[in-house]
Amino acid sequence: MSTTILIATDYSLESLNILKKVLKEKNNTEQDTKYRILMVSGYDMGDSIRDLLFNTKSTVFNKIRAKEFCEAYAIIANKYSHLVDKIVCDIFTGSMQRAFNNYVKAENITEAYYAPSLKDKNTKGKFDLAPYIKKCKELPSFELVLETPKVMPEKGRLAEVFAEV
């Protein structure tokens, strides 16, 4: 059986703590379920016709997602390979709740996770998905509080993935 989970992210290494926490929790329940995980960030495409015509998902990802992020989620997926069917990075470009509800329905998302600490980092056109997630009535959502250690020698680097959450 496969279930789709949405994880709101800002494509920082810190946001992968949500993924680690969710997979750790799912691993403890010991179900025979595989999870398709959507790592989704809100992105404002702008009003420029040039941007709308010539920006693709790959050009947007080159702007907002670091190479370390991709390497880090691959490491996490390998650790929980018995749980993870697939991890997909995506962007939500809508600006209305109805568009988000349709996105949830189209992707068959069954639950969503977000962290309030990620919303302060809205840069490069990114926006917080938490308000959309909270207002979606058909979607069970869970707020996770991320506690990062005060002293982390490799903050912002790939080694941060190995720190316990």
C-alpha positions, 0 to 999 in steps of 0.5 A: 500500500502506498500513501502520499505525504506532503512536507512543506519545505524551504529547501534548506538542510534544516527543513529535512529535519521534518522528513527525518522526524516523520520517517522515524515516527513511521518506522516506529509504527511498523506498518507495511506502508510505502510512502511517496513524499512530496517536498513542496515549497510555495513559489511566486512566479511573478507577473512578468510574461518573460518569467512565466514563459521561460521559467521551468521547474528546473530553473526555479529549483536551480534558484531555490534548492541547494545541491546539498539538499538533494544529496541529504534527502537521498541519504535519508531516503537510503536510510529508510528505503523500506518506507520510502517509495519515492521522494519528489521535490515540487513547487506550488505556484498558486495564490488561492486556497482553492488551487492548493485544495485542487493540488492536494486532490490531484496528488492524492495527498493523505497527510501534511507536515510543516514547521512554523520555524521555517516561515521566517526564511521567505527569500527568492520568491518562496512563500510559506505553505503552512496557512494553505495546509491549515485551511485545507479541510480534507487534509490532516495536517501536523505541526512539528516543532524543530529543535536544533542543537545550539552548537552544531559544528557543521551548520548548513552543511551536509553533515547536519543531516546526521545530527539527531532530531 
